[in-house]
Amino acid sequence: MKLLPRKEVMAQQLKISGVPLILAATYSVFGYFSADPEQRSVTTFINYFAAGFFF
């Protein structure tokens, strides 16, 4: 029994979520660098990325 998905399934998922992934990464980088230097952290970046990818 194979537990890992086939290559076709992974390629299809990458096609489906490719554009939202790029947009979320762009949004998170912009949000990260527009924040105050004291507030910049990995958590801030993840917050922006999760919100951008979800919406």
Predicted model as a PDB file, atoms N, CA, C, CB and O in Angstrom, pLDDT in the B-factor column:
MODEL        1                                                                  
ATOM      1  N   MET A   1       0.834  -1.176   0.000  1.00 60.00           N  
ATOM      2  CA  MET A   1       0.000   0.000   0.000  1.00 60.00           C  
ATOM      3  C   MET A   1       0.885   1.247   0.000  1.00 60.00           C  
ATOM      4  CB  MET A   1      -0.952  -0.007   1.212  1.00 60.00           C  
ATOM      5  O   MET A   1       1.784   1.390   0.829  1.00 60.00           O  
ATOM      6  N   LYS A   2       0.609   2.142  -0.945  1.00 68.00           N  
ATOM      7  CA  LYS A   2       1.378   3.378  -1.034  1.00 68.00           C  
ATOM      8  C   LYS A   2       0.723   4.449  -0.183  1.00 68.00           C  
ATOM      9  CB  LYS A   2       1.500   3.849  -2.496  1.00 68.00           C  
ATOM     10  O   LYS A   2      -0.485   4.670  -0.271  1.00 68.00           O  
ATOM     11  N   LEU A   3       1.516   5.109   0.637  1.00 70.00           N  
ATOM     12  CA  LEU A   3       0.996   6.176   1.474  1.00 70.00           C  
ATOM     13  C   LEU A   3       1.232   7.549   0.859  1.00 70.00           C  
ATOM     14  CB  LEU A   3       1.624   6.110   2.844  1.00 70.00           C  
ATOM     15  O   LEU A   3       0.536   8.507   1.199  1.00 70.00           O  
ATOM     16  N   LEU A   4       2.199   7.655  -0.036  1.00 70.00           N  
ATOM     17  CA  LEU A   4       2.482   8.934  -0.662  1.00 70.00           C  
ATOM     18  C   LEU A   4       1.648   9.092  -1.928  1.00 70.00           C  
ATOM     19  CB  LEU A   4       3.979   9.062  -0.981  1.00 70.00           C  
ATOM     20  O   LEU A   4       1.418   8.114  -2.638  1.00 70.00           O  
ATOM     21  N   PRO A   5       1.191  10.310  -2.222  1.00 69.00           N  
ATOM     22  CA  PRO A   5       0.391  10.515  -3.431  1.00 69.00           C  
ATOM     23  C   PRO A   5       1.245  10.384  -4.685  1.00 69.00           C  
ATOM     24  CB  PRO A   5      -0.283  11.889  -3.398  1.00 69.00           C  
ATOM     25  O   PRO A   5       2.468  10.528  -4.650  1.00 69.00           O  
ATOM     26  N   ARG A   6       0.577  10.113  -5.772  1.00 82.00           N  
ATOM     27  CA  ARG A   6       1.281   9.963  -7.035  1.00 82.00           C  
ATOM     28  C   ARG A   6       1.779  11.312  -7.532  1.00 82.00           C  
ATOM     29  CB  ARG A   6       0.376   9.311  -8.081  1.00 82.00           C  
ATOM     30  O   ARG A   6       1.333  12.360  -7.065  1.00 82.00           O  
ATOM     31  N   LYS A   7       2.695  11.277  -8.473  1.00 84.00           N  
ATOM     32  CA  LYS A   7       3.275  12.502  -9.023  1.00 84.00           C  
ATOM     33  C   LYS A   7       2.224  13.344  -9.725  1.00 84.00           C  
ATOM     34  CB  LYS A   7       4.404  12.169  -9.990  1.00 84.00           C  
ATOM     35  O   LYS A   7       2.284  14.573  -9.677  1.00 84.00           O  
ATOM     36  N   GLU A   8       1.260  12.700 -10.377  1.00 86.00           N  
ATOM     37  CA  GLU A   8       0.217  13.441 -11.090  1.00 86.00           C  
ATOM     38  C   GLU A   8      -0.637  14.249 -10.117  1.00 86.00           C  
ATOM     39  CB  GLU A   8      -0.669  12.480 -11.898  1.00 86.00           C  
ATOM     40  O   GLU A   8      -1.016  15.385 -10.402  1.00 86.00           O  
ATOM     41  N   VAL A   9      -0.930  13.654  -8.978  1.00 87.00           N  
ATOM     42  CA  VAL A   9      -1.748  14.334  -7.971  1.00 87.00           C  
ATOM     43  C   VAL A   9      -0.992  15.527  -7.414  1.00 87.00           C  
ATOM     44  CB  VAL A   9      -2.141  13.367  -6.833  1.00 87.00           C  
ATOM     45  O   VAL A   9      -1.571  16.600  -7.244  1.00 87.00           O  
ATOM     46  N   MET A  10       0.267  15.359  -7.133  1.00 84.00           N  
ATOM     47  CA  MET A  10       1.068  16.455  -6.597  1.00 84.00           C  
ATOM     48  C   MET A  10       1.214  17.578  -7.627  1.00 84.00           C  
ATOM     49  CB  MET A  10       2.453  15.943  -6.167  1.00 84.00           C  
ATOM     50  O   MET A  10       1.159  18.754  -7.269  1.00 84.00           O  
ATOM     51  N   ALA A  11       1.399  17.229  -8.893  1.00 87.00           N  
ATOM     52  CA  ALA A  11       1.508  18.243  -9.943  1.00 87.00           C  
ATOM     53  C   ALA A  11       0.207  19.020 -10.088  1.00 87.00           C  
ATOM     54  CB  ALA A  11       1.884  17.594 -11.279  1.00 87.00           C  
ATOM     55  O   ALA A  11       0.227  20.237 -10.269  1.00 87.00           O  
ATOM     56  N   GLN A  12      -0.923  18.325 -10.009  1.00 89.00           N  
ATOM     57  CA  GLN A  12      -2.220  18.989 -10.107  1.00 89.00           C  
ATOM     58  C   GLN A  12      -2.440  19.932  -8.920  1.00 89.00           C  
ATOM     59  CB  GLN A  12      -3.351  17.947 -10.178  1.00 89.00           C  
ATOM     60  O   GLN A  12      -2.942  21.041  -9.104  1.00 89.00           O  
ATOM     61  N   GLN A  13      -2.079  19.518  -7.731  1.00 87.00           N  
ATOM     62  CA  GLN A  13      -2.228  20.376  -6.559  1.00 87.00           C  
ATOM     63  C   GLN A  13      -1.329  21.608  -6.655  1.00 87.00           C  
ATOM     64  CB  GLN A  13      -1.909  19.592  -5.284  1.00 87.00           C  
ATOM     65  O   GLN A  13      -1.722  22.698  -6.238  1.00 87.00           O  
ATOM     66  N   LEU A  14      -0.151  21.442  -7.190  1.00 85.00           N  
ATOM     67  CA  LEU A  14       0.751  22.576  -7.366  1.00 85.00           C  
ATOM     68  C   LEU A  14       0.182  23.551  -8.393  1.00 85.00           C  
ATOM     69  CB  LEU A  14       2.149  22.095  -7.798  1.00 85.00           C  
ATOM     70  O   LEU A  14       0.294  24.765  -8.217  1.00 85.00           O  
ATOM     71  N   LYS A  15      -0.428  23.036  -9.464  1.00 89.00           N  
ATOM     72  CA  LYS A  15      -1.060  23.907 -10.450  1.00 89.00           C  
ATOM     73  C   LYS A  15      -2.213  24.681  -9.845  1.00 89.00           C  
ATOM     74  CB  LYS A  15      -1.546  23.098 -11.636  1.00 89.00           C  
ATOM     75  O   LYS A  15      -2.381  25.868 -10.120  1.00 89.00           O  
ATOM     76  N   ILE A  16      -3.009  24.015  -9.022  1.00 91.00           N  
ATOM     77  CA  ILE A  16      -4.178  24.646  -8.426  1.00 91.00           C  
ATOM     78  C   ILE A  16      -3.761  25.735  -7.440  1.00 91.00           C  
ATOM     79  CB  ILE A  16      -5.051  23.601  -7.725  1.00 91.00           C  
ATOM     80  O   ILE A  16      -4.359  26.811  -7.426  1.00 91.00           O  
ATOM     81  N   SER A  17      -2.767  25.478  -6.633  1.00 88.00           N  
ATOM     82  CA  SER A  17      -2.401  26.425  -5.578  1.00 88.00           C  
ATOM     83  C   SER A  17      -1.169  27.253  -5.908  1.00 88.00           C  
ATOM     84  CB  SER A  17      -2.168  25.686  -4.297  1.00 88.00           C  
ATOM     85  O   SER A  17      -0.631  27.919  -5.024  1.00 88.00           O  
ATOM     86  N   GLY A  18      -0.713  27.233  -7.133  1.00 90.00           N  
ATOM     87  CA  GLY A  18       0.487  27.979  -7.496  1.00 90.00           C  
ATOM     88  C   GLY A  18       0.320  29.484  -7.409  1.00 90.00           C  
ATOM     89  O   GLY A  18       1.139  30.172  -6.800  1.00 90.00           O  
ATOM     90  N   VAL A  19      -0.744  29.995  -8.021  1.00 91.00           N  
ATOM     91  CA  VAL A  19      -0.975  31.439  -8.018  1.00 91.00           C  
ATOM     92  C   VAL A  19      -1.278  31.944  -6.604  1.00 91.00           C  
ATOM     93  CB  VAL A  19      -2.132  31.796  -8.966  1.00 91.00           C  
ATOM     94  O   VAL A  19      -0.689  32.942  -6.190  1.00 91.00           O  
ATOM     95  N   PRO A  20      -2.182  31.292  -5.838  1.00 91.00           N  
ATOM     96  CA  PRO A  20      -2.391  31.770  -4.462  1.00 91.00           C  
ATOM     97  C   PRO A  20      -1.126  31.706  -3.610  1.00 91.00           C  
ATOM     98  CB  PRO A  20      -3.482  30.958  -3.796  1.00 91.00           C  
ATOM     99  O   PRO A  20      -0.921  32.552  -2.739  1.00 91.00           O  
ATOM    100  N   LEU A  21      -0.286  30.720  -3.854  1.00 92.00           N  
ATOM    101  CA  LEU A  21       0.966  30.610  -3.106  1.00 92.00           C  
ATOM    102  C   LEU A  21       1.883  31.792  -3.390  1.00 92.00           C  
ATOM    103  CB  LEU A  21       1.679  29.302  -3.448  1.00 92.00           C  
ATOM    104  O   LEU A  21       2.482  32.351  -2.471  1.00 92.00           O  
ATOM    105  N   ILE A  22       1.996  32.172  -4.655  1.00 93.00           N  
ATOM    106  CA  ILE A  22       2.839  33.306  -5.033  1.00 93.00           C  
ATOM    107  C   ILE A  22       2.271  34.609  -4.478  1.00 93.00           C  
ATOM    108  CB  ILE A  22       2.972  33.394  -6.563  1.00 93.00           C  
ATOM    109  O   ILE A  22       3.017  35.449  -3.974  1.00 93.00           O  
ATOM    110  N   LEU A  23       0.950  34.778  -4.569  1.00 93.00           N  
ATOM    111  CA  LEU A  23       0.325  35.983  -4.039  1.00 93.00           C  
ATOM    112  C   LEU A  23       0.482  36.077  -2.521  1.00 93.00           C  
ATOM    113  CB  LEU A  23      -1.153  36.016  -4.414  1.00 93.00           C  
ATOM    114  O   LEU A  23       0.745  37.156  -1.989  1.00 93.00           O  
ATOM    115  N   ALA A  24       0.323  34.962  -1.831  1.00 94.00           N  
ATOM    116  CA  ALA A  24       0.474  34.963  -0.376  1.00 94.00           C  
ATOM    117  C   ALA A  24       1.913  35.261   0.026  1.00 94.00           C  
ATOM    118  CB  ALA A  24       0.035  33.618   0.207  1.00 94.00           C  
ATOM    119  O   ALA A  24       2.150  35.975   1.001  1.00 94.00           O  
ATOM    120  N   ALA A  25       2.867  34.724  -0.712  1.00 94.00           N  
ATOM    121  CA  ALA A  25       4.275  34.999  -0.404  1.00 94.00           C  
ATOM    122  C   ALA A  25       4.598  36.471  -0.635  1.00 94.00           C  
ATOM    123  CB  ALA A  25       5.201  34.112  -1.259  1.00 94.00           C  
ATOM    124  O   ALA A  25       5.316  37.084   0.156  1.00 94.00           O  
ATOM    125  N   THR A  26       4.071  37.037  -1.714  1.00 95.00           N  
ATOM    126  CA  THR A  26       4.292  38.453  -1.990  1.00 95.00           C  
ATOM    127  C   THR A  26       3.678  39.324  -0.906  1.00 95.00           C  
ATOM    128  CB  THR A  26       3.714  38.827  -3.351  1.00 95.00           C  
ATOM    129  O   THR A  26       4.302  40.276  -0.439  1.00 95.00           O  
ATOM    130  N   TYR A  27       2.456  38.996  -0.508  1.00 94.00           N  
ATOM    131  CA  TYR A  27       1.770  39.747   0.536  1.00 94.00           C  
ATOM    132  C   TYR A  27       2.520  39.657   1.865  1.00 94.00           C  
ATOM    133  CB  TYR A  27       0.339  39.235   0.703  1.00 94.00           C  
ATOM    134  O   TYR A  27       2.639  40.652   2.580  1.00 94.00           O  
ATOM    135  N   SER A  28       3.019  38.482   2.191  1.00 94.00           N  
ATOM    136  CA  SER A  28       3.713  38.321   3.468  1.00 94.00           C  
ATOM    137  C   SER A  28       5.064  39.037   3.477  1.00 94.00           C  
ATOM    138  CB  SER A  28       3.910  36.841   3.771  1.00 94.00           C  
ATOM    139  O   SER A  28       5.454  39.591   4.505  1.00 94.00           O  
ATOM    140  N   VAL A  29       5.776  39.037   2.365  1.00 94.00           N  
ATOM    141  CA  VAL A  29       7.043  39.764   2.297  1.00 94.00           C  
ATOM    142  C   VAL A  29       6.786  41.268   2.422  1.00 94.00           C  
ATOM    143  CB  VAL A  29       7.788  39.446   0.971  1.00 94.00           C  
ATOM    144  O   VAL A  29       7.504  41.966   3.138  1.00 94.00           O  
ATOM    145  N   PHE A  30       5.760  41.761   1.723  1.00 94.00           N  
ATOM    146  CA  PHE A  30       5.422  43.181   1.823  1.00 94.00           C  
ATOM    147  C   PHE A  30       5.015  43.552   3.249  1.00 94.00           C  
ATOM    148  CB  PHE A  30       4.291  43.529   0.845  1.00 94.00           C  
ATOM    149  O   PHE A  30       5.460  44.572   3.775  1.00 94.00           O  
ATOM    150  N   GLY A  31       4.180  42.736   3.869  1.00 92.00           N  
ATOM    151  CA  GLY A  31       3.754  42.998   5.238  1.00 92.00           C  
ATOM    152  C   GLY A  31       4.899  42.926   6.226  1.00 92.00           C  
ATOM    153  O   GLY A  31       4.960  43.708   7.174  1.00 92.00           O  
ATOM    154  N   TYR A  32       5.798  41.997   6.008  1.00 91.00           N  
ATOM    155  CA  TYR A  32       6.950  41.837   6.898  1.00 91.00           C  
ATOM    156  C   TYR A  32       7.851  43.069   6.847  1.00 91.00           C  
ATOM    157  CB  TYR A  32       7.752  40.578   6.520  1.00 91.00           C  
ATOM    158  O   TYR A  32       8.256  43.589   7.886  1.00 91.00           O  
ATOM    159  N   PHE A  33       8.161  43.529   5.646  1.00 93.00           N  
ATOM    160  CA  PHE A  33       9.091  44.647   5.520  1.00 93.00           C  
ATOM    161  C   PHE A  33       8.429  46.001   5.750  1.00 93.00           C  
ATOM    162  CB  PHE A  33       9.726  44.627   4.160  1.00 93.00           C  
ATOM    163  O   PHE A  33       9.131  46.992   5.954  1.00 93.00           O  
ATOM    164  N   SER A  34       7.111  46.072   5.724  1.00 92.00           N  
ATOM    165  CA  SER A  34       6.453  47.342   6.018  1.00 92.00           C  
ATOM    166  C   SER A  34       6.169  47.500   7.514  1.00 92.00           C  
ATOM    167  CB  SER A  34       5.152  47.451   5.226  1.00 92.00           C  
ATOM    168  O   SER A  34       5.772  48.580   7.951  1.00 92.00           O  
ATOM    169  N   ALA A  35       6.364  46.454   8.295  1.00 87.00           N  
ATOM    170  CA  ALA A  35       6.171  46.537   9.745  1.00 87.00           C  
ATOM    171  C   ALA A  35       7.371  47.233  10.385  1.00 87.00           C  
ATOM    172  CB  ALA A  35       5.970  45.121  10.359  1.00 87.00           C  
ATOM    173  O   ALA A  35       8.442  47.339   9.787  1.00 87.00           O  
ATOM    174  N   ASP A  36       7.168  47.694  11.588  1.00 89.00           N  
ATOM    175  CA  ASP A  36       8.266  48.312  12.328  1.00 89.00           C  
ATOM    176  C   ASP A  36       9.367  47.277  12.572  1.00 89.00           C  
ATOM    177  CB  ASP A  36       7.761  48.902  13.675  1.00 89.00           C  
ATOM    178  O   ASP A  36       9.075  46.096  12.760  1.00 89.00           O  
ATOM    179  N   PRO A  37      10.629  47.711  12.569  1.00 89.00           N  
ATOM    180  CA  PRO A  37      11.716  46.757  12.792  1.00 89.00           C  
ATOM    181  C   PRO A  37      11.620  45.999  14.114  1.00 89.00           C  
ATOM    182  CB  PRO A  37      13.022  47.473  12.738  1.00 89.00           C  
ATOM    183  O   PRO A  37      12.100  44.870  14.215  1.00 89.00           O  
ATOM    184  N   GLU A  38      11.006  46.608  15.126  1.00 89.00           N  
ATOM    185  CA  GLU A  38      10.876  45.914  16.417  1.00 89.00           C  
ATOM    186  C   GLU A  38       9.841  44.789  16.346  1.00 89.00           C  
ATOM    187  CB  GLU A  38      10.488  46.912  17.523  1.00 89.00           C  
ATOM    188  O   GLU A  38       9.902  43.838  17.125  1.00 89.00           O  
ATOM    189  N   GLN A  39       8.893  44.897  15.415  1.00 86.00           N  
ATOM    190  CA  GLN A  39       7.824  43.912  15.322  1.00 86.00           C  
ATOM    191  C   GLN A  39       8.113  42.805  14.319  1.00 86.00           C  
ATOM    192  CB  GLN A  39       6.546  44.591  14.956  1.00 86.00           C  
ATOM    193  O   GLN A  39       7.321  41.869  14.207  1.00 86.00           O  
ATOM    194  N   ARG A  40       9.196  42.880  13.602  1.00 90.00           N  
ATOM    195  CA  ARG A  40       9.527  41.867  12.602  1.00 90.00           C  
ATOM    196  C   ARG A  40       9.999  40.594  13.278  1.00 90.00           C  
ATOM    197  CB  ARG A  40      10.601  42.385  11.635  1.00 90.00           C  
ATOM    198  O   ARG A  40      10.904  40.609  14.112  1.00 90.00           O  
ATOM    199  N   SER A  41       9.369  39.497  12.903  1.00 92.00           N  
ATOM    200  CA  SER A  41       9.791  38.192  13.408  1.00 92.00           C  
ATOM    201  C   SER A  41       9.257  37.126  12.461  1.00 92.00           C  
ATOM    202  CB  SER A  41       9.285  37.953  14.877  1.00 92.00           C  
ATOM    203  O   SER A  41       8.497  37.422  11.538  1.00 92.00           O  
ATOM    204  N   VAL A  42       9.651  35.918  12.693  1.00 93.00           N  
ATOM    205  CA  VAL A  42       9.158  34.802  11.886  1.00 93.00           C  
ATOM    206  C   VAL A  42       7.659  34.643  12.080  1.00 93.00           C  
ATOM    207  CB  VAL A  42       9.890  33.493  12.252  1.00 93.00           C  
ATOM    208  O   VAL A  42       6.937  34.293  11.146  1.00 93.00           O  
ATOM    209  N   THR A  43       7.197  34.900  13.291  1.00 92.00           N  
ATOM    210  CA  THR A  43       5.773  34.802  13.586  1.00 92.00           C  
ATOM    211  C   THR A  43       4.974  35.810  12.777  1.00 92.00           C  
ATOM    212  CB  THR A  43       5.522  35.010  15.074  1.00 92.00           C  
ATOM    213  O   THR A  43       3.887  35.494  12.295  1.00 92.00           O  
ATOM    214  N   THR A  44       5.496  37.010  12.624  1.00 91.00           N  
ATOM    215  CA  THR A  44       4.823  38.025  11.812  1.00 91.00           C  
ATOM    216  C   THR A  44       4.725  37.567  10.369  1.00 91.00           C  
ATOM    217  CB  THR A  44       5.563  39.368  11.894  1.00 91.00           C  
ATOM    218  O   THR A  44       3.674  37.693   9.742  1.00 91.00           O  
ATOM    219  N   PHE A  45       5.810  37.040   9.846  1.00 93.00           N  
ATOM    220  CA  PHE A  45       5.813  36.552   8.465  1.00 93.00           C  
ATOM    221  C   PHE A  45       4.802  35.427   8.291  1.00 93.00           C  
ATOM    222  CB  PHE A  45       7.218  36.068   8.063  1.00 93.00           C  
ATOM    223  O   PHE A  45       4.051  35.423   7.316  1.00 93.00           O  
ATOM    224  N   ILE A  46       4.768  34.479   9.213  1.00 94.00           N  
ATOM    225  CA  ILE A  46       3.833  33.361   9.125  1.00 94.00           C  
ATOM    226  C   ILE A  46       2.397  33.849   9.238  1.00 94.00           C  
ATOM    227  CB  ILE A  46       4.126  32.327  10.217  1.00 94.00           C  
ATOM    228  O   ILE A  46       1.509  33.336   8.558  1.00 94.00           O  
ATOM    229  N   ASN A  47       2.166  34.839  10.096  1.00 92.00           N  
ATOM    230  CA  ASN A  47       0.835  35.418  10.228  1.00 92.00           C  
ATOM    231  C   ASN A  47       0.352  35.980   8.897  1.00 92.00           C  
ATOM    232  CB  ASN A  47       0.831  36.512  11.296  1.00 92.00           C  
ATOM    233  O   ASN A  47      -0.759  35.678   8.463  1.00 92.00           O  
ATOM    234  N   TYR A  48       1.169  36.785   8.256  1.00 92.00           N  
ATOM    235  CA  TYR A  48       0.799  37.368   6.969  1.00 92.00           C  
ATOM    236  C   TYR A  48       0.624  36.280   5.905  1.00 92.00           C  
ATOM    237  CB  TYR A  48       1.862  38.384   6.519  1.00 92.00           C  
ATOM    238  O   TYR A  48      -0.308  36.339   5.103  1.00 92.00           O  
ATOM    239  N   PHE A  49       1.512  35.296   5.898  1.00 94.00           N  
ATOM    240  CA  PHE A  49       1.426  34.254   4.880  1.00 94.00           C  
ATOM    241  C   PHE A  49       0.171  33.408   5.051  1.00 94.00           C  
ATOM    242  CB  PHE A  49       2.662  33.365   4.931  1.00 94.00           C  
ATOM    243  O   PHE A  49      -0.507  33.106   4.068  1.00 94.00           O  
ATOM    244  N   ALA A  50      -0.143  33.029   6.266  1.00 94.00           N  
ATOM    245  CA  ALA A  50      -1.326  32.197   6.522  1.00 94.00           C  
ATOM    246  C   ALA A  50      -2.592  32.946   6.141  1.00 94.00           C  
ATOM    247  CB  ALA A  50      -1.387  31.771   8.005  1.00 94.00           C  
ATOM    248  O   ALA A  50      -3.491  32.377   5.521  1.00 94.00           O  
ATOM    249  N   ALA A  51      -2.666  34.219   6.507  1.00 92.00           N  
ATOM    250  CA  ALA A  51      -3.844  35.012   6.165  1.00 92.00           C  
ATOM    251  C   ALA A  51      -3.959  35.185   4.651  1.00 92.00           C  
ATOM    252  CB  ALA A  51      -3.786  36.386   6.855  1.00 92.00           C  
ATOM    253  O   ALA A  51      -5.053  35.069   4.100  1.00 92.00           O  
ATOM    254  N   GLY A  52      -2.870  35.454   3.990  1.00 92.00           N  
ATOM    255  CA  GLY A  52      -2.894  35.634   2.549  1.00 92.00           C  
ATOM    256  C   GLY A  52      -3.235  34.356   1.801  1.00 92.00           C  
ATOM    257  O   GLY A  52      -3.971  34.394   0.814  1.00 92.00           O  
ATOM    258  N   PHE A  53      -2.718  33.246   2.250  1.00 90.00           N  
ATOM    259  CA  PHE A  53      -2.990  31.977   1.560  1.00 90.00           C  
ATOM    260  C   PHE A  53      -4.407  31.498   1.830  1.00 90.00           C  
ATOM    261  CB  PHE A  53      -1.986  30.902   1.993  1.00 90.00           C  
ATOM    262  O   PHE A  53      -5.026  30.880   0.964  1.00 90.00           O  
ATOM    263  N   PHE A  54      -4.921  31.770   3.007  1.00 88.00           N  
ATOM    264  CA  PHE A  54      -6.275  31.353   3.346  1.00 88.00           C  
ATOM    265  C   PHE A  54      -7.301  32.112   2.505  1.00 88.00           C  
ATOM    266  CB  PHE A  54      -6.544  31.571   4.841  1.00 88.00           C  
ATOM    267  O   PHE A  54      -8.238  31.526   1.963  1.00 88.00           O  
ATOM    268  N   PHE A  55      -7.102  33.425   2.410  1.00 85.00           N  
ATOM    269  CA  PHE A  55      -8.057  34.241   1.659  1.00 85.00           C  
ATOM    270  C   PHE A  55      -7.721  34.254   0.198  1.00 85.00           C  
ATOM    271  CB  PHE A  55      -8.092  35.657   2.190  1.00 85.00           C  
ATOM    272  O   PHE A  55      -8.419  34.892  -0.591  1.00 85.00           O  
TER     273      PHE A  55                                                      
ENDMDL                                                                          
END                                                                             
